[in-house]
Amino acid sequence: MALSQFQIIKSLGEALSWFERELAWGVPASELNHLTGRIGELYTAMFTYGQMAPDPKQRGYDVVSADGQKISVKTVTSSTQVSFNESTFSDVDRVVVLRINAKELAIEILMDQPASEARDSMRTRAGKLVFPTYKSPTQADNLPRSDLQITKRADAGQIQIRQYENGTVEVLRDGQLVAPALPLLRELSMELGIDHLNSTGTPKNTRHLGDQIIRELLARQQEASPQDE
């Protein structure tokens, strides 16, 4: 039975909540492969306005987009590569590779390309097509914090929220780094009346929610400060 977009979004939100709960219980993200795979497929079905493949063991693909494209979806957390079965790759129209950032509870799209173009980014090994998912060491996200400029910051009691030039948000309580920061940011968002969900019903990640909280705190501080005579 086909799922409505609302059902897909709701299922995605529930899967993300369960993923977050498992992490809070101390389960490593690398041991949640079945759950992360489901999250990736639901996320892809959502943004392509598609449906899950009719058969869970469907040959070569996982999602069918609204325009009929057969999409092979791979989702990683810490793995440095994903592989595709070379013998069934001809049945695929489009390839989507996702990474779930367990610290920020964010979903990153590493690849979204037609299968013919995606094939050029892969190497063949033992009947598999392998695509590397590691980040380049030159990317700003991997720079030490000391090399990045803090562009915005705001305080809420003993809590300080900082945003760096690459968009990364970190939270300190009594001068100590809080990691993961998202649970505390969600508590602050409730106190400030900020919705921690996107318009699609999916949870905002650390960057998005942290940025909104900083803006709200700074706006309140400005309103509370004495006006110039």
C-alpha positions in Angstrom: 0.0 0.0 0.0 1.3 3.4 -1.0 2.1 5.9 1.8 1.0 9.5 1.7 3.6 12.2 2.1 2.2 12.9 5.5 2.7 9.2 6.5 6.3 9.3 5.1 7.2 12.4 7.1 5.6 11.1 10.2 7.5 7.8 9.9 10.7 9.7 9.3 10.2 11.8 12.4 9.5 8.6 14.5 12.6 6.9 13.1 14.8 9.9 13.9 13.4 10.0 17.4 14.1 6.3 18.0 17.6 6.8 16.6 18.2 9.7 19.0 16.9 7.6 21.9 19.3 4.7 21.1 22.2 7.2 21.0 21.1 8.5 24.4 21.2 5.0 25.7 24.8 4.7 24.7 24.3 2.6 21.5 27.0 3.5 18.9 25.6 4.9 15.7 27.6 2.3 13.8 25.4 -0.5 15.3 22.2 1.1 14.2 22.5 0.2 10.5 19.0 -1.1 10.0 17.6 2.0 11.5 19.9 4.4 9.6 19.1 2.6 6.4 15.3 3.1 7.0 15.9 6.8 7.8 17.7 7.3 4.6 15.1 5.6 2.5 12.2 7.6 4.1 14.2 10.9 3.8 14.8 10.2 0.1 11.1 9.3 -0.5 10.2 12.5 1.2 12.3 14.9 -0.8 11.6 13.1 -4.1 7.8 13.0 -3.3 8.2 9.2 -4.0 7.4 5.9 -2.5 9.4 3.0 -0.9 10.1 0.2 -3.3 7.1 -2.2 -3.5 9.3 -5.1 -2.4 11.8 -4.7 0.5 14.2 -7.0 -1.4 13.6 -5.1 -4.7 16.4 -5.7 -7.1 18.9 -2.8 -7.0 16.8 0.1 -5.8 15.0 1.2 -2.6 12.8 4.2 -3.6 10.7 5.2 -6.6 10.4 9.0 -7.1 7.3 10.8 -8.1 8.5 10.8 -11.8 9.2 7.1 -11.7 13.0 7.1 -11.2 14.3 4.0 -9.5 16.6 5.2 -6.7 19.3 3.3 -4.9 19.8 4.8 -1.4 22.8 4.3 0.8 23.1 5.8 4.3 26.2 5.9 6.5 27.2 7.4 9.9 30.9 6.8 10.2 31.7 4.5 7.3 34.2 5.8 4.8 32.6 4.1 1.8 29.5 2.5 0.4 29.2 -0.2 -2.2 26.6 -1.1 -4.9 26.1 -4.5 -6.6 27.5 -4.1 -10.0 25.2 -6.8 -11.5 22.1 -4.9 -10.5 23.3 -1.3 -11.0 21.8 -1.2 -14.5 18.4 -1.4 -12.9 19.0 1.9 -11.1 18.1 5.4 -12.5 19.4 7.6 -9.7 21.8 7.2 -6.7 21.5 9.0 -3.4 24.1 8.6 -0.7 23.4 10.2 2.7 25.3 10.6 6.0 23.6 10.9 9.3 25.6 13.2 11.5 25.0 11.6 14.9 26.3 14.6 16.9 24.0 17.1 15.3 21.2 14.6 14.3 21.4 16.1 10.8 21.1 14.3 7.4 23.7 15.3 4.8 23.3 14.5 1.1 26.7 13.3 -0.1 25.5 12.4 -3.6 22.3 12.8 -5.6 23.0 12.0 -9.2 21.8 10.0 -12.2 23.2 6.5 -12.1 25.3 7.1 -15.2 27.0 10.1 -13.6 27.3 8.5 -10.2 29.1 5.5 -11.8 32.0 7.8 -12.9 32.6 8.6 -9.2 33.0 4.9 -8.3 35.7 2.3 -8.5 35.1 -1.4 -9.2 36.2 -4.0 -6.7 35.2 -7.7 -6.5 31.9 -7.2 -8.3 31.1 -4.1 -6.3 31.0 -0.4 -7.2 32.5 1.5 -4.4 32.0 5.2 -3.6 34.1 6.9 -0.9 32.1 8.9 1.7 34.9 10.5 3.7 35.2 14.2 3.9 38.2 16.0 2.4 40.6 17.3 5.1 40.5 20.7 3.4 36.8 21.2 4.2 36.0 24.0 6.7 34.1 21.6 8.9 37.3 19.8 9.7 39.3 22.8 10.6 40.3 23.1 14.3 38.0 25.5 16.2 41.0 27.7 16.9 41.4 28.3 13.2 37.8 29.5 12.8 36.2 32.9 13.7 33.2 33.1 16.0 30.7 35.1 14.1 27.8 35.1 16.7 27.4 34.3 20.3 24.7 34.6 22.9 24.2 33.8 26.6 21.3 32.3 28.5 22.2 32.2 32.1 25.2 29.8 32.5 24.8 28.6 29.0 26.7 30.2 26.0 26.0 29.4 22.4 28.6 30.1 19.7 28.4 30.0 16.0 31.6 29.8 13.9 32.2 31.1 10.4 31.5 27.7 8.8 28.1 27.5 10.5 29.1 25.1 13.2 27.3 25.7 16.5 28.7 24.7 19.9 27.1 25.0 23.4 29.0 25.6 26.7 27.5 25.3 30.2 29.6 26.9 32.9 32.5 27.0 30.4 32.3 23.3 29.6 31.5 22.1 26.1 28.2 20.2 25.9 28.1 17.3 23.5 25.8 16.4 21.9 24.4 19.9 22.1 21.0 19.3 20.4 19.1 18.1 23.5 20.0 21.2 25.4 19.2 23.4 22.4 15.7 21.8 22.3 15.2 22.6 25.9 16.1 26.3 25.3 13.9 26.4 22.2 10.9 25.4 24.2 11.7 28.1 26.8 12.0 30.7 24.1 9.0 29.6 22.1 11.0 28.4 19.1 9.7 25.4 17.2 12.4 22.7 17.1 10.7 21.1 14.0 11.0 22.2 10.4 7.9 22.9 8.3 8.1 19.3 7.0 7.9 18.0 10.5 11.5 16.8 10.7 13.7 17.9 13.6 16.0 20.9 13.1 19.6 20.1 13.3 22.1 21.7 15.7 23.2 24.4 13.2 19.7 25.5 12.3 18.2 25.4 15.8 21.3 27.0 17.3 21.3 29.9 14.8 17.6 30.6 15.6 18.2 30.6 19.3 21.2 32.9 19.1 19.2 35.3 17.0 16.3 35.2 19.4 18.5 35.8 22.5 20.3 38.7 20.8 17.0 40.3 19.8 15.7 40.0 23.4 18.9 41.5 24.8 18.7 44.4 22.4 15.0 45.0 23.4 16.0 44.9 27.1 18.9 47.3 26.7 18.4 51.1 27.5 17.6 53.1 24.3 19.9 55.9 23.4 18.7 59.3 24.4 
